[in-house]
Amino acid sequence: MARFIPNEIIDKIVEESDIVEIIGSYISLKKSGKNYQALCPFHHERTPSFIVSPEKQLFHCFGCGVGGNVFTFLMKLEKVSFPEAVKIVGEKIGISIPSLDKSGGYKENLYRINTLVADFFHQKLKENRFALNYLLKRGFKKSIIDTFYLGYAPSSQDFLNFCDDKKIPKDKLKELGLILPSQRKEGYYAYFRSRIIFPIFTSAGKICGFGARVLDESLPKYLNSPQSPLFDKGENLYGLNLAKQSIREEKEVILVEGYTDVISVYQEGIRNVVASLGTSLTPSQAKLLKRYANKVYVAYDEDSAGESATLRGIDTLLDADLQIKVISFPGGDDPADFIQRKGKESFIKVKKESISYFDYRLNLEISQKPSLELEEKLEIVNSLFLTLRKVRNQIARNELIKRLASKLNIDKSSLVVEFQKFMGRKNFPTSFVKSSPKASEDKDKEKYLLQIMLCGEEAVEIVKNEFSLDEFTNPVYRKIAQEIIKLAEKDQLSHSKLINRIEDENLSSVVSSFTLSDFPLDGIDKRKVARDIISNLRRISNQRKINSYLEEIKESDKRGEEEKVRELSGKLSQLKRKTLLD
């Protein structure tokens, strides 16, 4: 993970920020003893297992295993990089972050250019009565136009003149897809011309690209920014910057197709709405939704293209393990038309009447094969099996199979057999290979040693001088131990600084898990405990080597390799004596 910010500034932000205050601004925390707890924002749960420690400035969910410090939290929740998370926290507590790095400065410069261009488009909309009236007639209030910072792209020459006045380099404009080289003469022309502009924001509120719509019936009706260093339409969700707080509070999100759908629904006071930028929902967009909610209401258009998009979206959302309901609007309306004609309450009513994704697919299949002859039933079954295979929960899958059997009047047991054949296995449950209790005990001892090291530099010295890090059997724990020793040598040892140094979300979760678990560490002799654990681990390591020598001796003896047997036996005797002395 690239870092562009000096450790001194990162450490200062860690010391002056309060993880409880910052996480509490995103989710509801409740005091529980010396810690705080909440329902985890990263997975669906009914009983709180998400713990925040003000003392150690860490969080950990004992349900899904996610954990770390305040930066880790923001990285996962806001989908930002480590430097961006540091900057967000810094801004919250009044510490500015200098741009010291070429790569970071480069992207910031591109964002700055997009902001200048968005300002220009927004101003041009205010000056163009025809374009502004077009939006007002579509039912958009001036306040909502400002909220979404809508704009108007004038002629190509007007745009190029503005960019020249602002001294925006042509190579940057080309890189952002705002201008294209002219095919007829030297120079460039503007990509967006005579169109309504919809700035597209990242979840953190930065303008990464633009969408545009014609004011007449010419084609193409919509345009998006081409892919650039800032923009990939398959990675973003329109309106998420405004909707994310409401999505967290509601614990659900309404997914629509287009810009005007989002704006119309948002204008009526329903704020947890985003759009997939008029494209088929991508796995990245589904994962992004999963960061904020576990339940998705799909409200795509009712035409055939919308139906196809809904079906594809269902499969993508299932892959992300999201709960899915489908909203259908009477009369084939799209969400924008429906809410503008019928209002908020009617929209809420059809949302309450939404059906499960499975029933939507099943009803759609039956409507296309209404006679339900045997061949048609088999076609429906095979089509629904493609959806069933994506359902991870065994109980939910069994219920859906029961529903399918009932709806098609098919024997359930026969349907189960056919599904098992379809899945290519005899049984539904996945078998898990359990690690041996012995191996688990070894790792627990290594984990306990790391906990002792984090509690005091005296234990770190014992490990550094009396234990080889190569003796850690778990490579993850070995890496954490290395970083603990480095921090201790600089007299900078702390839980949060350790997480910043290891720069790995998975390792951060490991650190937070054993830091916030209930191992009793108060009032113990840390030096003695560290030596006892080291001695124990060394005996385990030696026993492992002894077993290996015994196996080698057995194999060499079978092959009649007397010289090798004598050599291995000598090594075995030495190791046994050493083990007894230890």
RAVEN-V956248 format. One record per pair of residues at least 12 apart in sequence whose ideal C-beta (glycine too) atoms are under 6 Angstrom apart, sorted by the first residue. I is the first residue (numbers start at 1). GAP is how many residues later the second one is. D is the distance in whole Angstrom. If there is no record, write none. Layout:
I,GAP,D
I,GAP,D
//
This chain:
1,81,5
1,502,5
4,79,5
4,97,3
4,100,4
5,78,6
5,81,5
5,92,6
10,76,6
10,490,6
13,76,5
13,77,5
13,82,5
14,482,5
16,77,5
17,53,6
17,72,5
17,76,5
19,38,5
19,51,5
20,16,6
20,32,6
20,34,5
22,48,5
23,29,6
23,50,6
27,14,5
35,16,5
35,18,5
36,16,4
37,14,6
38,12,5
40,21,4
40,23,6
42,22,6
42,24,5
43,21,4
44,250,4
45,18,5
49,12,6
49,13,5
49,14,4
51,465,6
53,463,6
56,439,5
56,459,6
57,439,5
58,437,6
58,454,5
58,457,6
59,14,6
60,452,4
60,453,5
60,456,5
65,444,6
66,443,6
67,442,4
67,445,3
67,446,6
68,431,5
68,440,3
68,444,5
69,427,4
69,430,5
70,19,6
71,14,4
71,15,6
72,436,5
74,14,6
78,125,6
78,126,6
79,124,6
80,124,6
110,120,5
111,95,5
113,55,6
113,59,6
114,93,4
115,92,6
116,50,6
118,81,5
118,89,5
120,42,5
121,30,3
121,32,6
121,76,4
122,27,6
122,29,4
124,28,5
124,30,5
125,26,5
125,27,4
128,24,5
131,21,4
134,81,5
139,201,5
144,119,6
144,123,5
148,115,6
149,50,5
151,46,4
153,39,4
153,40,6
153,42,5
153,44,5
156,33,4
156,34,4
156,37,5
159,31,4
176,52,5
177,14,6
177,48,5
177,49,4
177,51,5
178,13,6
192,20,5
195,17,4
195,18,6
195,19,6
196,17,5
197,13,6
197,15,5
198,13,4
198,61,4
200,38,6
201,40,4
203,37,5
203,38,6
203,41,6
205,36,5
208,22,4
208,23,5
209,16,4
209,22,3
210,15,5
211,13,5
211,48,6
222,56,6
233,44,5
233,46,6
234,48,4
234,50,6
235,49,5
237,37,4
237,48,6
237,51,6
238,21,6
238,24,6
238,37,4
238,39,5
239,23,4
239,35,5
240,34,5
243,28,6
243,29,5
243,30,6
243,31,5
244,48,6
246,25,4
246,26,4
247,25,5
247,45,4
247,46,5
248,44,6
250,22,5
251,42,6
252,41,5
252,43,4
253,19,5
253,36,6
253,40,5
253,43,6
254,18,6
254,19,4
254,43,5
254,45,6
255,41,5
255,43,5
256,19,5
256,43,5
256,79,5
257,18,6
257,21,6
257,43,5
257,44,6
258,17,6
258,20,5
260,76,5
261,14,6
261,74,4
261,75,5
262,13,5
264,72,4
264,75,5
264,76,6
265,70,6
265,74,6
268,71,5
268,76,4
269,75,6
280,32,5
281,32,4
281,35,5
283,33,6
286,30,5
286,31,5
286,34,4
287,33,6
290,30,5
290,32,6
294,29,6
295,28,4
296,21,6
296,26,5
296,28,5
297,28,5
297,30,5
297,57,6
298,12,6
298,15,6
298,28,5
299,28,4
299,36,5
301,33,5
302,27,6
302,30,4
314,43,5
318,72,4
321,71,6
324,33,4
325,29,4
326,28,6
326,29,6
326,31,6
326,34,4
327,23,6
327,24,6
327,27,5
358,42,5
361,26,6
365,15,5
365,18,6
377,31,5
384,20,6
385,34,6
385,37,5
394,34,6
401,14,6
442,31,6
442,98,6
443,31,5
445,88,6
445,91,6
445,92,6
446,26,6
446,28,6
446,31,5
447,67,5
449,84,5
450,27,6
450,30,6
451,63,5
451,68,6
452,74,5
452,77,6
452,78,5
453,31,5
455,66,5
455,71,6
456,70,5
457,31,5
458,68,6
458,69,5
459,67,4
459,71,4
460,28,4
462,65,6
462,68,4
464,21,5
466,68,6
467,67,5
469,12,6
471,70,6
476,34,6
483,15,6
483,18,5
483,19,5
495,20,5
498,13,6
499,12,6
538,44,6
542,33,6
542,37,4
545,30,6
546,29,6
549,19,6
549,23,4
552,16,5
553,12,6
553,15,5
//
